[in-house]
C-alpha cells in the first residue's frame, strides 16, 4: 500500500449491491456508511428504496455521499445465475451493472450471487475474447508480499491463450495497484522444469516465454505463499480447488487447536494469546475478507466480495474498488 | 489402525533402497535397524555392500532379520528417471525392483528418485492399462479420520476412465487397510453440483455414478480435510499442486508464528507450548513423513518415501509396506 500511487483528488462514484450477500442489507449498508465517512468516495446503494431508507435511518445518516438507486427485485444467493439475470431485469445486480454501463458510476461492488454478477457483467458490459467467463482474480497478502492469483474459479477449462491473457492482465494489475515495475509471473505447475505439468500448462509455458510479461517459469503449490512470484496464473478449476483447500486447512488448524486445548486445558492461555496470529494466517487465505476479487476480462470495474461479508469486508471492498478506478487498471488492461 | 485386521504370523520380506534419499545411507540404515527390531519383518538392504556393512557395524547389529543385496550403482535424486534406470541396471532401485519381480521380497521401499522408482516399476513390474504412469496415493491422517488421496502427481493429464480406476483402487485400499466396509469416494471439483468442474471431471462424474464404488459425488477443496470422503480422486496435476500448497501453507504458518514472536517476545512461551500442536498439523499435510505413498496401478507393492526421510520416516514406511502386503491390497486391486 505504501507503494501505491498518490490518490487523485476527485471523488470516485461506486454502486453497491445493497441486497446481495448473506448479511444484506444490514451489514452492507453499515459498511457503506463506514466507507462514506472517508474522503473521495460517493456511494449509490442499489436495492429496495424503502428498505434501504430504513437501514440508513438507523445510523442517522444524512450524508450526501450516499444515495439510493431503486431496484425492486433481489437475486437469491443460490439462484441459477443465467435464468436469474434474464428474468430479474430489475434486480439490484442488473440495475447496478446498468449504472456502470451507462457511466453513472465507475465501479460496481457486490457480495451477492457471484455467478449472477459474472453473467450480468458478460451480458451487459462485454468481455474479452478467448475467455468463457471473466477470470476471478484476487490478491493474497502473504507475509512475503502481495500475490495476485487468477483464475480462481470462473473458467474450469482454459485454453493456453487464456492463461497468457491472465498473465498479461495480472501484470498490469500489479503494476498499477502495487506500483511494481516488472511483476514476476509464475505459471502454476506440478514441477519447476519447463517440461513438467499438464498439456495445457506445457503449451502455455511456451507461449508465456514469448509474451510481454516478466515470466519466471513454472512455480509449484508451495511457491504460492513463498514470494517467488507476484502473479500466479492457473486455470479456474485448479484455482478454485486451491482456494477452497486453503479455507479448509484454516478450519483444520483451528479444530486441531480446539482439540489440543480440550485435551490439555493448560494450553488454553497460550492458545488465546496466539489467537490473533492464527486468525491473521487464516484470514490471509480468504481473499474476499479484504477487498474482494476483481473480474478480469470485462470492460469495466466489477468487484465481487465474499457472500459472508460483514460491514468491515464491504468497506474494504469499496476501498479496493476506489483504488482500482483511480489507478485505471481496467483501462490499461483493455488497452 | 485399531480397526486393521490382525497381522498374520508369518514374516514379511521387504527390500529397502539403502542408497536412496537425501540422508542415505545413514538414516535409511538406522530406520531399517529400528524396524527390524519389531516382529514380523525381514529386511534386505539394497546398495553398496561395503558401505552398508560399515553402516550396520555402527549399530553393532548382528540381526539375522537384516541382509544385504549388493548394487554397485546409485541413481542421484535429481537424475532424469528414464535414462537413469536404462543406464544404471545395477542401481539400488533396479536391483530392488528386480528382487520384487523375482518374488524374493514382497515389497520394495525407496526414498530415492521418485520418477526413477516409478519408471523402473512400470518397466519391470508392468502397470494397469489406461494409466500413463502408476498413480501416487497416500493417506492423510486428518483429525476427522484417514483420507486417501490419489493421484498426487504421476499423471498430469488423466482420462475420465483413469479417475474411475483411481476410485476403484482407492476403495479397495481403504477397505483392506482400514477395514472400511464401504469407503465414501469423492471426486474433487470446483463445486458440489454434478454440473460443476472441468470437462474431465464432468465426464468422470457420470462414469462414477455407474461404477461399483460408494460415490458420494463432487467434493470441494475444503472437503479434503473435513471428513466428508474417505477416498478423494483427482488428476495428478491438481493433486500435486494441492499437496505442495499444503506444505507451503505449513511453512507460512511457522513463519507467521516466528514473526509474531519476534515482534512480541511475550508470545514465545505460548508458541513453545503449542509447538507440538503446530508440528502435528503441519505433519498431517506431509504424507510421506508417516509411511510413504503407494504406487497404485503396478502389479506389486512399491512404496515411495519422502526424499527427506529420516530414520523414523523410513521405519514408518517399512511398517506401512508390511501392512500393505499382509492385507493383500495389491492382489485385491489386480483382481
Boltz contact constraints between the chains, C-beta under 6 A:
constraints:
  - contact:
      token1: [A, 143]
      token2: [B, 255]
      max_distance: 6.0
  - contact:
      token1: [A, 143]
      token2: [B, 256]
      max_distance: 6.0
  - contact:
      token1: [A, 153]
      token2: [B, 190]
      max_distance: 6.0
  - contact:
      token1: [A, 156]
      token2: [B, 190]
      max_distance: 6.0
  - contact:
      token1: [A, 156]
      token2: [B, 197]
      max_distance: 6.0
  - contact:
      token1: [A, 156]
      token2: [B, 198]
      max_distance: 6.0
  - contact:
      token1: [A, 157]
      token2: [B, 198]
      max_distance: 6.0
  - contact:
      token1: [A, 157]
      token2: [B, 199]
      max_distance: 6.0
  - contact:
      token1: [A, 190]
      token2: [B, 153]
      max_distance: 6.0
  - contact:
      token1: [A, 190]
      token2: [B, 156]
      max_distance: 6.0
  - contact:
      token1: [A, 190]
      token2: [B, 237]
      max_distance: 6.0
  - contact:
      token1: [A, 190]
      token2: [B, 240]
      max_distance: 6.0
  - contact:
      token1: [A, 197]
      token2: [B, 156]
      max_distance: 6.0
  - contact:
      token1: [A, 198]
      token2: [B, 156]
      max_distance: 6.0
  - contact:
      token1: [A, 198]
      token2: [B, 157]
      max_distance: 6.0
  - contact:
      token1: [A, 198]
      token2: [B, 237]
      max_distance: 6.0
  - contact:
      token1: [A, 199]
      token2: [B, 157]
      max_distance: 6.0
  - contact:
      token1: [A, 220]
      token2: [B, 244]
      max_distance: 6.0
  - contact:
      token1: [A, 221]
      token2: [B, 241]
      max_distance: 6.0
  - contact:
      token1: [A, 221]
      token2: [B, 244]
      max_distance: 6.0
  - contact:
      token1: [A, 221]
      token2: [B, 245]
      max_distance: 6.0
  - contact:
      token1: [A, 221]
      token2: [B, 248]
      max_distance: 6.0
  - contact:
      token1: [A, 222]
      token2: [B, 244]
      max_distance: 6.0
  - contact:
      token1: [A, 222]
      token2: [B, 247]
      max_distance: 6.0
  - contact:
      token1: [A, 222]
      token2: [B, 248]
      max_distance: 6.0
  - contact:
      token1: [A, 224]
      token2: [B, 245]
      max_distance: 6.0
  - contact:
      token1: [A, 224]
      token2: [B, 248]
      max_distance: 6.0
  - contact:
      token1: [A, 225]
      token2: [B, 248]
      max_distance: 6.0
  - contact:
      token1: [A, 225]
      token2: [B, 252]
      max_distance: 6.0
  - contact:
      token1: [A, 237]
      token2: [B, 190]
      max_distance: 6.0
  - contact:
      token1: [A, 237]
      token2: [B, 198]
      max_distance: 6.0
  - contact:
      token1: [A, 238]
      token2: [B, 238]
      max_distance: 6.0
  - contact:
      token1: [A, 238]
      token2: [B, 241]
      max_distance: 6.0
  - contact:
      token1: [A, 240]
      token2: [B, 190]
      max_distance: 6.0
  - contact:
      token1: [A, 241]
      token2: [B, 221]
      max_distance: 6.0
  - contact:
      token1: [A, 241]
      token2: [B, 238]
      max_distance: 6.0
  - contact:
      token1: [A, 242]
      token2: [B, 245]
      max_distance: 6.0
  - contact:
      token1: [A, 244]
      token2: [B, 220]
      max_distance: 6.0
  - contact:
      token1: [A, 244]
      token2: [B, 221]
      max_distance: 6.0
  - contact:
      token1: [A, 244]
      token2: [B, 222]
      max_distance: 6.0
  - contact:
      token1: [A, 245]
      token2: [B, 221]
      max_distance: 6.0
  - contact:
      token1: [A, 245]
      token2: [B, 224]
      max_distance: 6.0
  - contact:
      token1: [A, 245]
      token2: [B, 242]
      max_distance: 6.0
  - contact:
      token1: [A, 247]
      token2: [B, 222]
      max_distance: 6.0
  - contact:
      token1: [A, 248]
      token2: [B, 221]
      max_distance: 6.0
  - contact:
      token1: [A, 248]
      token2: [B, 222]
      max_distance: 6.0
  - contact:
      token1: [A, 248]
      token2: [B, 224]
      max_distance: 6.0
  - contact:
      token1: [A, 248]
      token2: [B, 225]
      max_distance: 6.0
  - contact:
      token1: [A, 249]
      token2: [B, 249]
      max_distance: 6.0
  - contact:
      token1: [A, 252]
      token2: [B, 225]
      max_distance: 6.0
  - contact:
      token1: [A, 253]
      token2: [B, 281]
      max_distance: 6.0
  - contact:
      token1: [A, 255]
      token2: [B, 143]
      max_distance: 6.0
  - contact:
      token1: [A, 256]
      token2: [B, 143]
      max_distance: 6.0
  - contact:
      token1: [A, 256]
      token2: [B, 281]
      max_distance: 6.0
  - contact:
      token1: [A, 260]
      token2: [B, 277]
      max_distance: 6.0
  - contact:
      token1: [A, 267]
      token2: [B, 273]
      max_distance: 6.0
  - contact:
      token1: [A, 270]
      token2: [B, 270]
      max_distance: 6.0
  - contact:
      token1: [A, 270]
      token2: [B, 273]
      max_distance: 6.0
  - contact:
      token1: [A, 270]
      token2: [B, 274]
      max_distance: 6.0
  - contact:
      token1: [A, 273]
      token2: [B, 267]
      max_distance: 6.0
  - contact:
      token1: [A, 273]
      token2: [B, 270]
      max_distance: 6.0
  - contact:
      token1: [A, 274]
      token2: [B, 270]
      max_distance: 6.0
  - contact:
      token1: [A, 277]
      token2: [B, 260]
      max_distance: 6.0
  - contact:
      token1: [A, 281]
      token2: [B, 253]
      max_distance: 6.0
  - contact:
      token1: [A, 281]
      token2: [B, 256]
      max_distance: 6.0
